[in-house]
Amino acid sequence: MQGLNASYLEIEPYELVCFLLKEGGQYGRDAVNPFELLDYLKLDYLAFDFDTALPPEVNPQSGHPRALLSFSDRLVAVDENLAPPKARFSALHEIAHYVLPTHQHSIYLCDRQGMSHRTRLTFEKTANDFAADMLFKGGMFSIDVAAMGISVKTITTLAAKYQASFEATARRLADRSLQPVMLAVFKNTAGAAQVSADASPAWGVRYCIGSPAFKSRFFTQVTGTAPSEVAAELTSSYRDINDSITRTITIDTSSGQPQQFTTEFFYNQYNIFSLLTPKNT
C-alpha cells in the first residue's frame, strides 16, 4: 500500500491517542475536555433522553443505550441522563469509534454492556481501551500513581483530577501499575438465600484486576467473600471512602506457597473494594 492511507493504518492506537491529546490541546489541563476534541474533529454533539427520543426500531434488544455515533452526519450523541463521568467517557468512546481506522461504519449505538470493561465485543473493547487512554491522558496517570503510591487516597485524588468515576480510576490504577497490586471488587449478595435470617449479608467477589507484576508473581484472581467483620464495619454507617480498613491476610499463591498481603478495604456505598499488595517485598 502507498500513501497517506497506508501510513494511517499503521499507526498504533496509543500513538493516535497521544496525537489527539496534543493536537486537541489537552496536555495543558488536568482533565481531558471531550468537547474540545469533538470541535477539533469537526463533530457535532447532542445530548437527549435516549429512552424517549430514540425510535424503538433503532434500538431493539439494546441494554440501556448510552451514546451513538453517526459517520454520515458527523454527529456524537450522549444520553442526557448519564452522570457527568459516564457522559464524558461515552463521548470519548464514540470519538474512539470515529478515529480508529478499523471502525469505519455508518452508525454505532453503544449500550451499557458494550461500554463495560468486561464486554466481549472486540470493537467495543478497543473503543473502551482507547477512550480510557484518552481519559487518563496516556502515561500521565501512571506517572501520578508512581509519585503518590498505591492507596485509596490516590484513587480518590486522581478520580477528581481526571474527572473520572471512582471505580474506573481504581481499575486503571491496578491495571497499569508497574508495582504488584490487585484490585478486588465485592458486591452485596444479600439477595441470595441465607441459612439464618440474622446472618450478616455476604460480600462476594464481583471481579478482580491485577497488575502484570502481580499476576505473574502471585495469582490472577481471588474468590470468596470479604471478611465479615470488615464488611460490617465499613457498611454499618455512612463512612468516608478514604476511611479505609487495613488488614494483613495470607493467601496461597499459584505455586501453592502462602504469601502475606497488606489489604486496604474501602466502601463507596455501592461496592466494597480492596487493594492487595505483597507485604515486605
Residue pairs with C-beta under 8 A, 6 or more apart in sequence:
1 9
8 101
9 101
11 19
11 101
13 100
13 126
13 129
13 130
13 133
14 133
14 138
16 99
16 100
16 130
17 130
17 133
17 134
17 138
18 138
20 26
20 37
20 40
20 95
20 99
20 134
21 27
21 32
21 134
21 137
21 138
23 40
24 36
24 37
24 40
25 36
25 40
26 32
26 33
26 36
26 37
26 134
26 137
27 137
30 161
30 162
31 161
31 162
31 163
32 88
32 92
32 134
32 135
32 137
32 162
32 163
34 88
34 91
34 92
34 95
35 45
35 91
37 92
37 95
37 134
38 44
38 45
38 76
38 91
38 95
41 95
41 98
41 99
42 74
43 74
43 75
43 76
43 95
43 98
44 73
44 74
44 75
44 76
45 75
45 76
45 77
45 78
45 91
46 75
46 76
46 77
46 78
47 77
47 78
47 79
47 80
47 87
48 77
48 79
48 80
49 79
49 80
49 81
50 59
50 65
50 66
50 79
50 81
51 79
51 81
54 65
58 109
59 65
59 109
62 109
62 111
63 111
63 112
63 113
64 111
64 112
64 113
65 79
65 109
65 110
65 111
65 112
66 78
66 79
66 82
66 86
66 90
66 110
66 111
66 112
66 115
67 76
67 77
67 78
67 79
67 90
67 91
67 93
67 94
67 110
67 115
68 75
68 76
68 77
68 94
68 107
68 108
68 109
68 110
69 75
69 76
69 77
69 94
69 97
69 98
69 107
69 108
69 110
70 77
70 106
70 107
71 98
71 104
71 105
71 106
71 107
72 106
72 107
76 91
76 94
76 95
76 98
78 87
78 90
78 91
78 94
79 87
79 90
82 90
83 165
84 163
85 163
85 164
85 165
85 168
86 165
88 135
88 163
88 164
89 115
89 131
89 132
89 135
89 164
89 165
89 168
90 110
90 115
92 130
92 131
92 134
92 135
93 110
93 115
93 127
93 128
93 131
94 108
94 110
94 127
95 131
95 134
96 103
96 126
96 127
96 128
96 130
96 131
96 134
97 103
97 105
97 108
97 110
97 123
97 127
99 130
100 126
100 127
100 130
102 123
103 123
103 126
103 127
110 124
110 127
113 119
114 121
114 124
115 124
115 128
116 128
117 128
117 168
117 171
118 207
119 125
119 128
132 168
132 172
135 162
135 164
135 168
136 162
136 164
136 172
137 162
141 158
141 162
141 172
141 176
142 176
142 177
142 178
144 154
144 158
144 161
145 154
145 158
145 173
145 176
145 177
146 178
148 154
148 157
148 158
150 173
150 177
150 179
150 181
150 275
150 277
151 244
151 264
151 275
152 241
152 242
152 244
152 264
152 266
152 273
152 275
153 242
154 173
155 166
155 169
155 170
155 173
156 166
156 241
156 242
158 164
158 169
158 173
159 165
159 166
159 168
159 169
162 169
164 172
166 241
166 268
167 185
167 268
167 271
167 273
170 183
170 185
170 273
171 183
171 209
173 181
173 183
174 181
174 182
174 183
174 209
174 210
174 211
174 275
175 209
175 211
176 211
177 211
177 213
178 211
178 213
179 211
179 213
179 277
180 211
180 213
180 214
180 217
180 218
180 277
180 278
180 281
181 210
181 211
181 213
181 214
181 275
181 276
181 277
182 208
182 209
182 210
182 211
182 214
182 215
182 218
182 222
182 275
182 276
183 208
183 209
183 210
183 273
183 274
183 275
183 276
184 205
184 207
184 208
184 222
184 273
184 274
184 276
185 205
185 206
185 207
185 208
185 271
185 272
185 273
186 203
186 204
186 205
186 206
186 225
186 226
186 231
186 271
186 272
186 273
186 274
187 203
187 204
187 206
187 271
188 201
188 202
188 203
189 201
189 202
189 203
189 204
189 225
190 201
190 202
192 202
194 201
200 228
200 231
200 232
201 231
202 225
202 228
202 231
203 225
203 226
203 231
203 272
204 224
204 225
205 221
205 222
205 223
205 224
205 225
206 271
208 220
208 221
208 222
210 218
210 219
210 220
210 221
214 276
217 253
217 278
218 251
218 253
218 254
218 259
218 278
219 251
219 253
219 254
220 254
222 251
222 276
225 231
226 265
226 272
226 274
227 247
227 249
227 265
230 245
230 247
230 265
230 272
231 272
233 245
234 245
234 265
234 266
234 267
234 272
235 267
235 272
238 269
239 267
241 266
241 267
241 268
242 266
243 266
244 264
244 265
244 266
245 264
245 265
245 266
246 262
246 263
246 264
246 265
247 262
247 263
247 265
248 260
248 261
248 262
248 263
248 279
249 260
249 261
249 263
250 258
250 259
250 260
250 261
251 258
251 259
251 261
251 276
252 258
252 259
253 259
259 278
259 279
260 278
260 279
260 280
261 276
261 277
261 278
261 279
262 276
262 277
262 278
262 279
263 274
263 275
263 276
264 274
264 275
265 272
265 273
265 274
266 272
266 273
266 274
267 273
